[in-house]
Amino acid sequence: MQLDLTASSVDLTRAICDIPSVSGSETALADAIEESVSPLEHLEVIRHGNTIVARTNLGRAQRVAIAGHIDTVPINDNVPTRFIDVDGEPNLWGRGTVDMKAGVAIQLKLAAELIDPAIDITWMWYDNEEVAASLNGLKLLADEHPELFAADFAILGEPSNGEVEGGCNGTIRALVRTYGVRAHSARAWVGENAIHAAAPVLARLSEYRAKEVAVEGLVYRESLSAVRIDGGVAGNVIPDLCEIEVNYRFAPSKSAADAEAHLRKVFEGFELEITDFAEGARPGLDAPMTQQFVSAVGAQPRPKYGWTDVARFSALGIPAVNYGPGDPLLAHHDEERVPLDQIDAVEQGLRAWLT
């Protein structure tokens, strides 16, 4: 199946949203993207698994990497897409419209049309962003083909309401454990209840006040939350183990080691096991290409609170920002929808800068 890359970005968004691509099932969409860009003579096309790379090789002095993930969270009766009116403004409704197939559609259209851009471009469309980091298509590509990441600047088409969001917070997850002694619940005094022992952990979380941290002129808001609790053996047994999973989102001025030290201080006196982490990304707003881009699209940079793959570029020393249509608050929402004017505005902004 070939996508019509001469269609408008809005129509192209609808077409790729209507190809289901829940994480782990992106092959059909990856095939469609590969078949659509492979005939374009101005692009070198490389496929790695379900990640597609298309790049110009014009010998320009500078190169930008522009990336977008093609997977979505599970569909919940919100495909196929449809047009709806929201407060008098036309929107496209459906899974993936915000996170982040509108951004991918814009990239595909520009990849086809920008035969002679002002700078060389490496377009990247990758799979498995919404699941475990070990499966992330961009990570796997970097592991196998680091040479494809050579760039002076990078843009992720993550939803940002059509504004520029610099860097991203880091994220770390941990298990906080409390222990007890099993006993029959009819004689509870014989045992020690591990769930009751978790009360101080929940109290610390409830009393925790997140910080706002300034980094290179942007203010990142941190958060520490319980995201899962697990404990209990049976309806008549005093439990001997309780686990509370916590997620700390930390400012990009901190390292993962800093974040771990902070968690151990907050939960001092309790067993704590780190289960997953990802470093954040500094905004990189002082880089010349970042400044040129921000000026060209007429944006006022904002911080990115959620983690995105800008961190992968940042770790390679490449300044990176998020720039895409759609409200991040509607990502993964069952009422996911994107304003059509944001799709058009982001396309125009990228086109103006790249040409």
C-alpha positions in Angstrom: 0.0 0.0 0.0 1.3 3.4 -1.0 0.3 6.6 0.8 -0.6 9.6 -1.3 2.1 12.0 -0.3 0.6 14.7 -2.6 -2.5 14.8 -0.3 -2.8 17.5 2.3 -1.2 16.9 5.7 -4.7 16.7 7.2 -5.8 14.0 4.7 -2.5 12.2 5.2 -2.9 12.3 8.9 -6.3 10.6 8.5 -5.0 8.0 6.2 -2.2 6.9 8.5 -4.4 7.1 11.6 -6.7 4.7 9.9 -3.9 2.1 9.6 -3.8 0.6 13.1 -0.3 0.5 14.5 -0.5 -0.3 18.2 3.0 -0.8 19.6 4.3 -4.2 18.4 1.9 -4.2 15.4 3.4 -1.4 13.2 4.4 -3.5 10.2 1.5 -2.5 7.9 2.2 1.2 8.5 6.0 0.8 8.2 5.5 -1.0 4.9 3.2 1.8 3.6 5.8 4.4 4.6 8.7 2.5 3.0 6.7 1.9 -0.2 5.8 5.6 -0.4 9.2 7.2 0.1 11.4 4.6 -1.7 10.5 5.8 -5.2 11.6 9.4 -4.3 15.0 9.8 -6.0 16.2 12.6 -3.8 16.1 10.4 -0.7 18.3 7.5 0.4 16.0 5.1 2.2 17.1 2.6 4.9 14.9 0.2 6.8 15.8 -1.4 10.2 13.0 -3.6 11.5 9.9 -1.3 11.4 11.9 1.9 11.5 12.3 3.8 8.3 15.0 6.4 7.6 15.0 8.7 4.6 17.7 11.2 4.1 19.0 13.8 1.6 22.7 13.8 0.7 23.2 17.2 -0.8 26.5 18.0 0.8 25.0 20.9 2.8 27.0 22.4 5.7 24.5 21.3 8.3 22.1 18.5 8.9 18.9 18.2 11.0 17.3 14.9 12.1 13.5 15.0 12.2 11.8 12.0 13.8 8.4 10.7 14.8 7.1 7.4 16.2 4.5 5.5 14.2 3.0 3.4 17.0 0.1 4.3 19.3 -1.3 3.1 22.5 -4.2 0.5 22.2 -7.3 1.6 20.2 -10.5 1.9 22.2 -13.3 2.4 19.6 -11.6 5.5 18.3 -10.6 4.4 14.8 -11.5 5.1 12.1 -11.0 8.8 12.5 -13.6 11.4 11.8 -13.9 15.2 11.6 -15.6 16.9 14.5 -16.3 20.5 15.6 -14.8 21.7 18.9 -15.9 25.2 20.0 -16.4 26.2 16.3 -13.0 24.8 15.3 -12.6 21.8 13.0 -10.7 18.9 14.5 -9.6 15.4 13.5 -10.7 12.9 16.1 -9.3 9.4 16.7 -6.4 7.3 18.1 -3.0 8.7 17.0 -4.2 12.1 15.8 -2.3 13.7 18.7 0.3 11.2 19.6 1.7 11.5 17.1 0.6 10.7 13.6 -0.3 14.3 12.7 3.4 15.1 13.2 4.4 12.0 11.1 2.1 13.0 8.3 3.6 16.5 8.1 7.1 14.9 8.0 6.1 12.5 5.2 4.6 15.3 3.1 7.7 17.5 3.5 10.1 14.6 2.9 8.4 14.1 -0.5 8.2 17.8 -1.4 11.5 19.3 -0.2 13.8 18.2 -3.0 16.3 21.0 -2.5 16.2 22.0 1.2 18.5 24.6 2.7 20.1 22.0 5.0 20.4 18.2 4.7 17.6 16.3 6.4 17.4 12.9 8.0 13.8 11.8 8.4 13.2 9.0 10.9 9.9 7.1 11.5 10.2 4.5 14.2 8.3 1.9 16.1 7.6 0.9 19.8 8.0 4.3 21.4 5.0 3.7 23.7 6.4 0.6 25.4 9.6 -0.6 27.1 12.7 1.4 26.2 14.5 -1.9 25.2 12.1 -2.2 22.3 12.2 1.4 21.1 13.0 1.6 17.4 15.1 4.7 17.7 17.2 3.1 20.4 17.7 -0.1 18.3 18.6 2.0 15.3 21.2 4.0 17.3 22.7 0.8 18.6 23.1 -0.7 15.1 23.6 2.4 12.9 25.0 5.3 15.0 26.2 6.9 11.8 22.6 7.7 10.9 22.3 10.0 13.9 25.0 12.4 12.7 23.2 15.8 12.9 23.7 19.3 14.2 20.1 19.6 15.5 17.1 17.4 16.0 13.3 17.8 16.1 10.8 15.4 17.5 7.2 15.8 16.2 5.7 15.1 19.6 2.5 17.0 20.3 3.3 20.5 21.7 0.3 22.5 20.6 2.3 23.8 17.7 4.8 25.4 20.1 8.5 24.6 20.7 9.0 22.5 23.8 12.7 22.3 24.8 14.3 19.2 26.3 12.3 17.0 28.6 12.1 15.8 32.2 13.8 12.6 33.1 11.9 9.7 34.6 12.7 7.0 37.2 10.6 4.2 38.6 11.1 2.3 41.8 9.5 -0.3 44.1 9.2 0.6 47.8 8.6 -2.5 49.9 7.2 -3.1 53.3 7.2 -6.5 55.1 5.2 -8.3 57.7 4.3 -11.7 59.0 1.5 -13.9 57.7 -1.3 -14.9 60.0 -4.9 -15.8 59.9 -7.0 -12.6 59.7 -9.2 -13.9 62.5 -6.1 -13.7 64.7 -4.5 -10.7 63.2 -2.5 -9.8 66.3 -0.4 -12.9 65.7 1.0 -11.5 62.5 2.2 -8.2 61.2 0.4 -6.5 58.3 2.7 -5.4 55.5 -0.1 -3.3 53.9 -0.6 -1.3 57.1 3.1 -0.9 57.3 2.9 1.0 54.0 0.9 3.8 55.5 4.0 6.0 56.2 5.1 5.5 52.6 1.7 6.8 51.3 1.9 9.6 53.8 5.2 10.8 52.5 3.9 10.7 49.0 0.7 12.6 50.0 2.8 15.3 51.8 5.4 15.6 49.0 5.6 18.9 47.3 7.0 18.9 43.8 9.7 21.4 42.9 9.9 23.8 39.9 13.4 23.9 38.6 14.8 26.5 36.2 17.0 25.1 33.5 18.4 27.4 30.8 15.5 29.8 31.1 12.8 27.2 31.1 11.0 26.1 34.3 10.4 22.4 34.6 7.9 21.0 37.1 8.8 17.8 38.8 6.4 15.2 40.3 6.6 12.1 42.5 3.6 9.8 42.4 2.5 6.3 43.4 1.4 4.6 40.2 0.7 1.0 41.4 0.3 -0.8 44.7 0.4 -4.6 45.1 -0.1 -6.6 48.3 -2.2 -9.4 49.8 -2.4 -13.1 49.8 -6.0 -14.1 50.3 -9.2 -12.7 51.9 -8.4 -14.3 55.2 -4.6 -13.9 55.4 -2.6 -11.0 56.9 -0.1 -10.1 54.1 3.6 -10.3 54.6 4.6 -8.1 51.6 3.4 -4.9 50.1 5.0 -3.1 47.1 4.3 0.5 46.1 5.6 1.5 42.6 6.6 5.2 42.4 7.4 7.3 39.5 9.6 10.4 39.8 9.8 12.9 37.0 12.9 15.0 37.5 14.2 18.2 35.9 16.9 17.8 33.2 19.4 19.5 35.4 19.5 16.3 37.4 21.0 13.0 36.4 19.4 9.6 37.0 21.9 9.1 39.8 20.7 12.4 41.4 17.1 11.2 41.1 17.9 7.9 42.7 19.6 9.6 45.6 16.5 11.8 46.0 14.2 8.8 46.1 16.3 7.1 48.7 16.2 10.2 50.9 12.4 10.5 50.6 11.9 6.9 51.4 14.7 6.5 54.0 14.1 3.5 56.3 12.3 1.5 53.6 13.6 -1.0 51.1 13.7 0.6 47.6 14.6 -1.0 44.3 15.1 1.0 41.1 13.3 -0.7 38.2 13.6 1.7 35.3 15.0 5.1 34.4 15.7 7.5 31.5 17.8 10.6 31.6 16.1 13.9 30.7 17.3 16.3 28.1 18.5 19.9 28.6 16.7 22.4 26.3 19.7 23.3 24.2 18.2 26.6 23.5 21.6 28.3 23.3 22.6 26.3 20.2 22.7 28.4 17.0 20.5 26.1 15.0 18.0 25.9 17.9 17.8 29.7 18.0 17.4 29.9 14.2 14.6 27.3 14.3 12.8 29.0 17.2 13.0 32.4 15.4 11.9 30.9 12.0 8.7 29.3 13.4 7.9 32.3 15.7 7.7 30.3 18.8 8.1 31.0 22.5 9.9 28.0 23.9 8.3 26.0 26.8 9.5 23.1 28.9 8.5 19.5 28.1 7.3 17.8 31.3 7.0 14.3 29.8 9.9 12.2 28.7 10.4 12.0 24.9 13.1 10.7 22.6 14.8 14.2 22.4 16.8 12.6 25.3 18.4 10.1 22.9 19.7 12.9 20.7 20.7 15.0 23.7 22.7 12.1 25.1 24.6 12.2 21.8 25.4 15.9 22.2 22.7 16.9 19.6 20.4 19.7 20.8 16.8 18.7 20.3 13.3 20.1 20.7 9.7 18.9 20.5 7.6 20.5 17.8 4.3 19.1 16.7 0.5 19.6 16.5 -1.9 18.5 19.2 -2.5 19.0 22.9 -0.2 16.8 25.0 -3.1 16.5 27.5 -5.1 14.6 24.9 -2.3 12.1 24.2 -3.6 8.6 25.0 -7.0 10.1 25.8 -10.1 8.3 24.3 -11.2 11.7 23.0 -7.8 12.3 21.3 -8.2 15.0 18.6 -6.1 17.6 16.8 -7.1 21.0 15.5 -6.7 21.1 11.7 -5.2 24.6 11.9 -2.4 23.3 14.1 -1.5 20.7 11.5 -1.3 23.4 8.9 0.6 25.8 11.1 3.3 23.2 12.0 3.7 22.2 8.4 4.1 25.9 7.4 6.6 26.5 10.2 8.8 23.5 9.3 8.6 24.2 5.6 9.6 27.9 6.1 12.6 26.9 8.2 13.8 24.1 6.0 13.6 26.1 2.8 
